Amino acid sequence: MKKLVFLLFTLVLIVNASAQNKPNVVFILADDLGWSDVTLYGKTKLYETPNLERLAARGITYTNAYAASPLCSPTRSSILTGQTPLRTGITAPTAHLKKVLLKASLEENPNSENKAVNCVSVSRLDNTLPTLVKQFKKAGYSTAHFGKWHLGSDPYSPLQHGFDIDVPHWPGPGPAGSFVAPWKYPNFNEKYGKEHIEDRMADEAVSWLRNVDKSKPFFMNYWQFSVHAPFNAKETLKKYYSSKVDLTDLQHSSTYAAMVHSLDQAVGKLLDEIDRLDIAKNTIIVFTSDNGGNMYNGITDVLPSGEKYITPPTSNRPLRGGKATMYEGGIRVPTIISCPGITTPKTRSDQIIQSTDFYPTLLNLANIPLPEDHIIDGMDISPTLKGETIERDAIITFFPHQPKVPDWLPASISVRSGDWKLIRIFHLGKDFTHDYRLYNLKWDIGEHNDLSKLYPEIIIELDKIIENRIAESNAVIPIPNKTFDPSKFAPETIGVQAGGYRGMSKIDLN
């Protein structure tokens, strides 16, 4: 009997030691938070993000981190699969729509004013894919998802993709109805009047951390609803930021500033609990955003004088463009990784990374094997956590749509290699050849000077990378539009927002 008790005690010690040796993972994903929306890069005077600064003090901040797409669902799928939208076919945020599409296609009735036929996006994350979380679950991890998903409702929800729990189990593109209660979630009610959904999500995540099986490591997604539309916030925070607003600064929405504040406070709650539980030394924390800041919706704000004004949510300056554009403002995102024992606190990296990289990197850090027969477009960036460089030829962004927001382009694909960035606009040139925009981001971070006429040899070199990536991905890409009517073509409207702040289609607003 004593031997049996001793064996059981030894087994418990082994299990606990094994759990402690395997790192926990907390993956925090902001929604529509731009590179210039945080204090990490010194580009904002209005917004306050002290808890992101606190996280940055524990790890490494990336200055050249990119989402795989300028819209949310494609980037979310890239994190979970390690694959680009070229390969997954998820190129637009249509997962809340009823139609289930698991293969990409081309528009059946293309607009005759367009020179290219745009793509139709896959609308669900395929359950057969070996998602990142499925790999952690196989390795014995407890798993949980809190917040926004937008990759499909049942049977394509987080519960079918490797998560033990999903709160609030909501498939929509943003919070249900409002950030501030009353909400409209079918089976998830507020606990008190005017409860903020980000406060509640953080509370739910903290509760799970307190009660999760301590004999196992955990993987937690905290995918924030903030700072996506609808644009509303706590009244106390709106009043606070209203007193700070400078209308000569391009970032001057007190509502948006209040939303950023709530996002940051939620991060602080998680950090507090991780510290309280004394698990910080064994917990990897990732913070990033799914795309750049929103420049096209309109917010009505109020000055302390009572005067109302309408403003876009934010500005991504000095970057050009924003959400739903191929320019840097649409795809360059704030990113921090804290990996205790590996990252040197308070460091920065200018290495080029992309959301596809989290898949192989996190599995490697947890000593979990990559799944067989699953192509991964991302690369293991763990050397950058130590301040080292990585050998990377290029990253690709594929966006075969054209929502008419400020700085929009027709269906495009871009490549960044070193300091150079090339945007190929499908079939916009003479006789349906491709058109190009070429920028050197070291000289011109705002992408104001198109160098395509000066460096044709660089266009040829970078376009070969694009062609190779398309070929190896077996992707559906835009083709010349046989119904094109030159009399309807208006190239002067490219880059110009249509119909004011809300001149957008249903798919484009998500």
C-alpha positions as CSV (number, residue, x, y, z in Angstrom):
1,M,0.0,0.0,0.0
2,K,2.8,2.4,0.9
3,K,4.5,1.6,-2.4
4,L,1.3,2.4,-4.3
5,V,0.9,5.7,-2.4
6,F,4.5,6.6,-3.1
7,L,4.1,5.8,-6.8
8,L,1.0,7.9,-7.1
9,F,2.7,10.8,-5.3
10,T,5.7,10.5,-7.7
11,L,3.4,10.4,-10.7
12,V,1.7,13.6,-9.5
13,L,5.1,15.3,-9.1
14,I,6.1,14.2,-12.6
15,V,2.8,15.5,-14.1
16,N,3.1,18.8,-12.2
17,A,6.8,19.2,-13.3
18,S,5.9,18.4,-16.9
19,A,3.2,21.1,-16.8
20,Q,5.6,23.6,-15.3
21,N,8.2,22.8,-18.0
22,K,5.7,23.4,-20.8
23,P,5.1,27.1,-21.3
24,N,1.6,28.6,-21.0
25,V,0.5,30.8,-23.9
26,V,-1.7,33.9,-23.8
27,F,-2.5,35.2,-27.3
28,I,-4.0,38.7,-27.2
29,L,-5.3,39.9,-30.5
30,A,-6.7,43.5,-30.9
31,D,-9.3,44.2,-33.6
32,D,-8.5,47.1,-36.0
33,L,-5.9,48.6,-33.7
34,G,-3.5,50.6,-35.8
35,W,0.3,50.8,-35.5
36,S,0.0,54.5,-34.5
37,D,-2.8,53.8,-32.0
38,V,-0.4,52.8,-29.2
39,T,2.2,54.7,-27.4
40,L,4.9,52.1,-28.2
41,Y,6.1,53.9,-31.3
42,G,5.7,57.5,-30.2
43,K,3.2,58.4,-32.9
44,T,0.2,59.3,-30.7
45,K,-0.4,62.3,-28.4
46,L,-4.0,61.4,-27.5
47,Y,-4.2,57.7,-26.8
48,E,-2.9,56.1,-23.6
49,T,-1.7,52.5,-23.4
50,P,0.3,52.1,-20.2
51,N,-0.4,48.4,-19.9
52,L,0.9,47.7,-23.4
53,E,4.0,49.6,-22.3
54,R,4.1,47.4,-19.2
55,L,4.0,44.3,-21.4
56,A,6.6,45.7,-23.7
57,A,8.9,46.2,-20.6
58,R,8.7,42.4,-20.2
59,G,9.6,41.5,-23.8
60,I,10.3,42.6,-27.3
61,T,8.5,45.2,-29.4
62,Y,8.5,44.8,-33.2
63,T,8.6,47.8,-35.4
64,N,8.1,45.9,-38.7
65,A,5.3,43.5,-37.8
66,Y,2.5,42.8,-40.4
67,A,-0.9,41.3,-40.5
68,A,-1.4,38.9,-43.4
69,S,-4.3,41.0,-44.6
70,P,-5.7,44.5,-44.2
71,L,-9.0,42.9,-43.0
72,C,-9.7,40.8,-40.0
73,S,-10.8,37.2,-40.9
74,P,-8.0,36.6,-43.3
75,T,-5.4,37.6,-40.7
76,R,-7.2,35.5,-38.0
77,S,-7.0,32.4,-40.2
78,S,-3.3,33.1,-40.9
79,I,-2.6,33.0,-37.2
80,L,-4.4,29.7,-36.7
81,T,-3.0,28.0,-39.8
82,G,0.3,29.6,-40.5
83,Q,-0.9,30.1,-44.0
84,T,-1.4,33.2,-46.1
85,P,-4.8,34.2,-47.5
86,L,-3.3,33.1,-50.9
87,R,-3.4,29.6,-49.6
88,T,-6.4,29.5,-47.3
89,G,-8.6,31.5,-49.8
90,I,-10.0,33.5,-46.8
91,T,-9.5,37.0,-48.3
92,A,-12.5,38.9,-46.9
93,P,-14.4,39.0,-43.6
94,T,-17.5,37.1,-44.7
95,A,-17.7,34.5,-42.0
96,H,-20.8,36.0,-40.4
97,L,-22.8,35.6,-43.6
98,K,-25.1,32.6,-44.1
99,K,-23.5,31.2,-47.2
100,V,-20.8,28.5,-46.4
101,L,-18.0,28.6,-49.0
102,L,-14.9,26.4,-48.4
103,K,-13.3,27.1,-51.8
104,A,-12.3,30.5,-53.3
105,S,-13.7,31.4,-56.6
106,L,-14.1,34.4,-59.0
107,E,-17.1,36.8,-59.2
108,E,-19.7,35.4,-61.6
109,N,-21.0,38.8,-62.6
110,P,-18.0,41.2,-62.4
111,N,-18.6,45.0,-62.5
112,S,-18.0,46.2,-66.0
113,E,-16.2,49.3,-64.7
114,N,-13.4,47.0,-63.3
115,K,-10.5,45.8,-65.4
116,A,-10.1,42.7,-63.2
117,V,-12.5,40.0,-62.0
118,N,-12.3,40.1,-58.2
119,C,-12.2,37.0,-56.0
120,V,-15.0,35.5,-53.8
121,S,-13.6,34.6,-50.4
122,V,-13.9,31.4,-48.5
123,S,-16.3,32.1,-45.7
124,R,-15.4,29.5,-43.0
125,L,-12.2,28.2,-41.5
126,D,-12.2,24.6,-42.7
127,N,-12.5,22.1,-39.8
128,T,-10.1,19.7,-41.4
129,L,-7.2,22.1,-41.0
130,P,-4.7,21.3,-38.2
131,T,-5.1,24.7,-36.4
132,L,-2.5,25.9,-34.0
133,V,-4.8,25.3,-31.0
134,K,-5.5,21.7,-32.1
135,Q,-1.7,21.1,-31.8
136,F,-1.6,22.5,-28.3
137,K,-4.6,20.5,-27.3
138,K,-3.0,17.3,-28.6
139,A,0.0,18.1,-26.5
140,G,-2.1,18.1,-23.4
141,Y,-2.9,21.8,-23.0
142,S,-6.1,23.2,-21.6
143,T,-7.5,25.7,-24.2
144,A,-9.9,28.6,-24.1
145,H,-11.1,31.3,-26.5
146,F,-12.5,34.7,-25.2
147,G,-13.9,37.4,-27.5
148,K,-14.2,37.8,-31.2
149,W,-13.8,34.9,-33.6
150,H,-15.3,35.8,-37.0
151,L,-14.2,32.6,-38.7
152,G,-17.6,30.8,-38.7
153,S,-20.5,29.8,-36.4
154,D,-21.2,26.2,-35.4
155,P,-19.9,23.9,-36.8
156,Y,-17.0,26.2,-37.5
157,S,-16.7,27.8,-34.1
158,P,-13.7,27.8,-31.7
159,L,-15.2,24.6,-30.1
160,Q,-14.6,22.7,-33.4
161,H,-11.1,24.2,-33.8
162,G,-9.5,23.0,-30.6
163,F,-10.8,25.1,-27.8
164,D,-12.4,23.6,-24.7
165,I,-14.5,26.7,-24.1
166,D,-15.6,29.7,-26.1
167,V,-17.0,32.9,-24.5
168,P,-19.3,34.5,-25.5
169,H,-19.6,32.1,-28.4
170,W,-20.5,34.8,-30.9
171,P,-19.8,34.5,-34.6
172,G,-20.3,38.2,-35.5
173,P,-17.9,40.7,-36.9
174,G,-17.9,42.8,-33.8
175,P,-19.6,43.0,-30.4
176,A,-23.3,42.2,-30.4
177,G,-25.0,45.6,-30.6
178,S,-22.7,47.6,-28.4
179,F,-19.6,47.6,-26.3
180,V,-21.6,49.0,-23.4
181,A,-24.5,46.9,-22.1
182,P,-27.3,46.2,-22.9
183,W,-25.8,43.7,-25.4
184,K,-27.5,41.5,-27.9
185,Y,-25.6,38.2,-27.4
186,P,-28.1,35.3,-27.7
187,N,-27.0,33.5,-24.5
188,F,-24.7,35.9,-22.7
189,N,-26.1,38.6,-20.5
190,E,-24.5,41.6,-18.7
191,K,-24.0,41.3,-14.9
192,Y,-24.8,45.0,-14.3
193,G,-26.1,48.0,-16.2
194,K,-23.7,49.5,-18.7
195,E,-21.1,46.8,-18.3
196,H,-18.4,47.1,-20.9
197,I,-17.8,43.9,-22.9
198,E,-14.0,44.2,-22.7
199,D,-14.2,44.4,-18.9
200,R,-16.4,41.4,-18.9
201,M,-14.2,39.4,-21.3
202,A,-11.2,40.2,-19.1
203,D,-13.1,39.1,-16.0
204,E,-14.1,35.8,-17.8
205,A,-10.5,35.2,-18.8
206,V,-9.3,35.9,-15.3
207,S,-11.9,33.5,-13.8
208,W,-10.8,30.8,-16.2
209,L,-7.1,31.3,-15.3
210,R,-8.0,30.9,-11.6
211,N,-9.9,27.7,-12.1
212,V,-8.1,25.9,-14.9
213,D,-6.5,22.6,-14.1
214,K,-3.1,23.6,-12.7
215,S,-1.6,20.2,-13.5
216,K,-1.7,21.1,-17.2
217,P,-0.3,24.0,-19.2
218,F,-2.8,26.2,-21.0
219,F,-3.3,28.1,-24.3
220,M,-5.6,31.0,-24.1
221,N,-6.9,33.2,-26.9
222,Y,-8.0,36.6,-25.6
223,W,-9.2,38.1,-29.0
224,Q,-10.5,41.5,-28.1
225,F,-13.6,43.1,-29.6
226,S,-11.9,46.4,-29.3
227,V,-11.6,48.7,-31.2
228,H,-13.9,47.6,-34.0
229,A,-17.2,49.3,-34.8
230,P,-19.8,50.1,-33.3
231,F,-18.0,53.1,-31.9
232,N,-19.1,53.6,-28.3
233,A,-17.4,53.7,-24.9
234,K,-17.7,54.4,-21.2
235,E,-19.0,58.0,-20.7
236,T,-16.4,58.7,-18.0
237,L,-13.6,57.9,-20.4
238,K,-15.1,59.8,-23.3
239,K,-15.3,62.9,-21.1
240,Y,-11.7,62.5,-19.9
241,Y,-10.4,62.3,-23.5
242,S,-12.7,65.1,-24.7
243,S,-10.6,67.4,-22.5
244,K,-7.4,66.2,-24.2
245,V,-8.6,66.5,-27.8
246,D,-6.6,68.7,-30.2
247,L,-8.6,69.1,-33.4
248,T,-5.4,70.0,-35.3
249,D,-4.1,66.5,-34.5
250,L,-5.3,63.9,-37.0
251,Q,-6.1,61.6,-34.1
252,H,-8.9,63.5,-32.4
253,S,-11.8,61.2,-31.5
254,S,-12.5,61.1,-27.8
255,T,-14.7,58.0,-28.3
256,Y,-12.0,56.1,-30.1
257,A,-9.4,57.1,-27.5
258,A,-11.8,55.8,-24.8
259,M,-12.1,52.5,-26.7
260,V,-8.3,52.2,-26.8
261,H,-8.2,52.9,-23.1
262,S,-10.6,50.0,-22.3
263,L,-8.6,47.7,-24.6
264,D,-5.5,48.6,-22.6
265,Q,-7.2,48.1,-19.2
266,A,-8.2,44.6,-20.2
267,V,-4.6,43.8,-21.0
268,G,-3.7,45.1,-17.6
269,K,-6.2,42.8,-15.9
270,L,-4.7,39.8,-17.6
271,L,-1.1,40.8,-16.6
272,D,-2.3,41.4,-13.0
273,E,-3.8,37.9,-12.7
274,I,-0.8,36.2,-14.4
275,D,1.4,37.9,-11.8
276,R,-0.9,37.1,-8.9
277,L,-0.9,33.4,-9.9
278,D,2.9,33.5,-10.1
279,I,3.0,32.0,-13.6
280,A,4.6,34.9,-15.4
281,K,7.9,33.2,-15.6
282,N,6.4,30.3,-17.5
283,T,3.9,32.2,-19.7
284,I,4.5,33.4,-23.3
285,I,2.4,36.5,-24.1
286,V,1.7,37.7,-27.6
287,F,0.0,40.9,-28.4
288,T,-0.8,42.0,-31.9
289,S,-3.6,43.3,-34.1
290,D,-5.5,41.8,-37.1
291,N,-5.1,44.9,-39.3
292,G,-4.5,48.6,-39.4
293,G,-6.7,51.4,-37.9
294,N,-10.1,52.3,-39.3
295,M,-10.1,55.5,-41.3
296,Y,-13.5,55.3,-43.1
297,N,-16.3,55.1,-40.6
298,G,-17.6,58.3,-39.0
299,I,-17.9,59.0,-35.3
300,T,-19.9,61.8,-33.7
301,D,-17.9,63.3,-30.8
302,V,-18.6,66.1,-28.4
303,L,-16.1,68.8,-27.2
304,P,-16.2,70.1,-23.6
305,S,-18.1,73.1,-25.0
306,G,-20.9,70.8,-26.1
307,E,-20.1,71.3,-29.8
308,K,-20.4,68.1,-31.9
309,Y,-18.1,67.1,-34.7
310,I,-17.8,64.1,-37.0
311,T,-14.5,62.4,-37.4
312,P,-12.9,59.2,-38.7
313,P,-12.1,56.8,-35.9
314,T,-8.3,57.3,-36.2
315,S,-5.3,58.2,-38.3
316,N,-2.4,55.9,-39.0
317,R,0.0,58.7,-39.8
318,P,2.9,58.7,-40.7
319,L,1.7,55.5,-42.4
320,R,-0.5,55.8,-45.5
321,G,-3.9,54.4,-45.6
322,G,-5.6,52.1,-43.1
323,K,-7.9,49.2,-42.7
324,A,-8.9,47.7,-46.1
325,T,-6.0,49.2,-47.9
326,M,-2.7,47.7,-49.2
327,Y,-0.6,50.5,-47.9
328,E,1.3,50.3,-44.6
329,G,-1.5,51.8,-42.6
330,G,-3.6,48.8,-43.4
331,I,-1.2,46.0,-42.6
332,R,1.6,47.2,-40.3
333,V,0.5,46.5,-36.7
334,P,1.7,46.9,-33.1
335,T,3.2,43.7,-31.9
336,I,4.9,42.6,-28.6
337,I,6.1,39.1,-27.6
338,S,7.1,38.3,-24.0
339,C,8.9,35.0,-23.6
340,P,10.5,34.8,-20.2
341,G,14.0,33.3,-20.3
342,I,14.4,34.0,-24.0
343,T,13.4,37.6,-24.6
344,T,15.5,40.4,-23.1
345,P,13.1,42.8,-21.4
346,K,12.6,46.3,-22.9
347,T,14.0,45.4,-26.3
348,R,13.0,46.2,-29.8
349,S,13.4,44.5,-33.2
350,D,13.2,45.8,-36.7
351,Q,13.0,42.4,-38.2
352,I,10.2,41.8,-40.6
353,I,7.6,39.4,-39.2
354,Q,4.0,38.5,-40.2
355,S,1.0,36.9,-38.5
356,T,1.7,33.6,-40.3
357,D,4.9,33.3,-38.2
358,F,3.1,32.8,-34.9
359,Y,2.1,29.2,-35.8
360,P,5.5,27.7,-36.2
361,T,7.1,29.9,-33.6
362,L,4.8,29.1,-30.7
363,L,4.9,25.4,-31.5
364,N,8.6,25.5,-31.5
365,L,8.8,27.4,-28.2
366,A,6.5,24.8,-26.7
367,N,8.5,21.9,-28.2
368,I,5.4,20.7,-30.0
369,P,6.0,19.1,-33.4
370,L,4.6,20.7,-36.5
371,P,1.7,18.7,-38.1
372,E,2.6,16.5,-41.0
373,D,1.2,17.2,-44.5
374,H,0.4,20.8,-43.6
375,I,2.2,23.5,-45.6
376,I,3.2,26.5,-43.4
377,D,3.9,29.8,-45.1
378,G,5.2,31.5,-41.9
379,M,8.6,31.0,-40.4
380,D,10.0,30.4,-36.9
381,I,10.9,33.8,-35.7
382,S,12.2,32.7,-32.3
383,P,15.8,33.9,-33.1
384,T,14.4,37.4,-33.1
385,L,13.3,37.0,-29.5
386,K,17.0,36.9,-28.6
387,G,17.7,40.0,-30.7
388,E,19.1,38.0,-33.6
389,T,18.3,38.5,-37.3
390,I,16.4,36.1,-39.6
391,E,17.0,35.3,-43.2
392,R,13.7,36.1,-45.0
393,D,13.2,36.7,-48.7
394,A,9.8,38.4,-48.5
395,I,6.3,38.6,-47.0
396,I,3.2,38.6,-49.2
397,T,-0.1,40.3,-48.7
398,F,-3.0,39.3,-51.0
399,F,-6.1,41.4,-51.1
400,P,-8.2,40.7,-54.2
401,H,-11.0,43.1,-53.3
402,Q,-11.6,46.8,-53.6
403,P,-13.7,48.4,-50.8
404,K,-13.7,52.1,-51.6
405,V,-12.1,53.5,-48.5
406,P,-9.5,56.3,-48.5
407,D,-6.4,55.2,-50.4
408,W,-8.1,52.1,-51.8
409,L,-6.6,50.2,-54.7
410,P,-8.2,47.7,-57.1
411,A,-7.6,44.0,-56.4
412,S,-3.9,43.7,-55.5
413,I,-1.1,41.7,-54.1
414,S,2.1,43.1,-52.5
415,V,5.5,41.9,-51.5
416,R,7.9,43.4,-49.0
417,S,11.5,42.4,-49.3
418,G,14.0,44.3,-47.2
419,D,13.3,48.0,-47.5
420,W,11.4,47.6,-50.8
421,K,7.7,47.1,-51.2
422,L,6.0,46.4,-54.5
423,I,2.2,46.4,-55.0
424,R,0.9,44.6,-58.1
425,I,-2.5,45.8,-59.2
426,F,-4.1,43.0,-61.2
427,H,-4.7,43.9,-64.9
428,L,-5.0,47.6,-64.4
429,G,-2.3,48.4,-67.0
430,K,-2.6,48.7,-70.8
431,D,-4.1,45.7,-72.5
432,F,-4.9,44.2,-69.1
433,T,-1.2,43.9,-68.0
434,H,-0.5,44.4,-64.4
435,D,0.1,47.9,-63.0
436,Y,2.7,48.5,-60.2
437,R,3.5,50.8,-57.3
438,L,7.0,50.6,-55.8
439,Y,8.2,52.2,-52.6
440,N,11.3,52.2,-50.5
441,L,10.1,52.2,-46.9
442,K,13.4,53.2,-45.4
443,W,13.3,56.4,-47.4
444,D,9.6,56.8,-47.5
445,I,7.6,55.2,-44.8
446,G,4.5,57.1,-45.8
447,E,4.6,55.6,-49.4
448,H,4.2,59.0,-51.1
449,N,6.8,58.5,-53.8
450,D,6.1,55.8,-56.4
451,L,9.5,54.7,-57.7
452,S,8.2,52.2,-60.3
453,K,9.5,54.3,-63.2
454,L,13.0,54.6,-61.7
455,Y,13.7,51.0,-60.7
456,P,12.2,48.7,-63.3
457,E,14.8,46.0,-62.5
458,I,13.5,45.9,-58.9
459,I,10.0,45.5,-60.1
460,I,11.0,42.5,-62.2
461,E,12.9,40.9,-59.2
462,L,10.0,41.4,-56.7
463,D,7.3,40.4,-59.2
464,K,9.1,37.0,-59.6
465,I,8.6,36.5,-55.9
466,I,4.9,37.2,-56.3
467,E,4.6,34.8,-59.2
468,N,6.4,32.0,-57.3
469,R,4.1,32.5,-54.2
470,I,1.0,32.4,-56.4
471,A,2.1,29.3,-58.2
472,E,3.1,27.3,-55.0
473,S,-0.1,28.3,-53.3
474,N,-2.3,27.1,-56.2
475,A,-4.3,30.3,-55.5
476,V,-7.4,31.7,-57.2
477,I,-6.4,35.1,-58.4
478,P,-8.1,37.9,-60.4
479,I,-8.3,37.5,-64.1
480,P,-8.9,40.1,-66.9
481,N,-12.6,41.1,-67.0
482,K,-14.1,40.3,-70.4
483,T,-17.1,42.5,-69.7
484,F,-14.9,45.6,-69.0
485,D,-16.4,48.7,-70.5
486,P,-13.8,51.5,-71.0
487,S,-16.5,54.2,-71.0
488,K,-17.3,53.3,-67.4
489,F,-13.7,53.2,-66.2
490,A,-12.8,56.1,-63.9
491,P,-9.1,55.7,-62.8
492,E,-9.3,59.1,-61.1
493,T,-11.6,57.6,-58.4
494,I,-8.9,55.1,-57.3
495,G,-7.9,56.0,-53.8
496,V,-10.9,58.3,-53.2
497,Q,-13.5,57.2,-50.6
498,A,-17.0,56.7,-52.0
499,G,-20.1,58.1,-50.4
500,G,-18.7,59.8,-47.3
501,Y,-17.7,57.9,-44.2
502,R,-20.2,55.1,-44.8
503,G,-20.0,54.6,-48.5
504,M,-19.2,50.9,-48.1
505,S,-20.8,47.6,-48.9
506,K,-21.9,45.0,-46.3
507,I,-18.7,42.9,-46.7
508,D,-16.4,45.9,-46.6
509,L,-17.6,47.2,-43.2
510,N,-16.5,44.2,-41.3
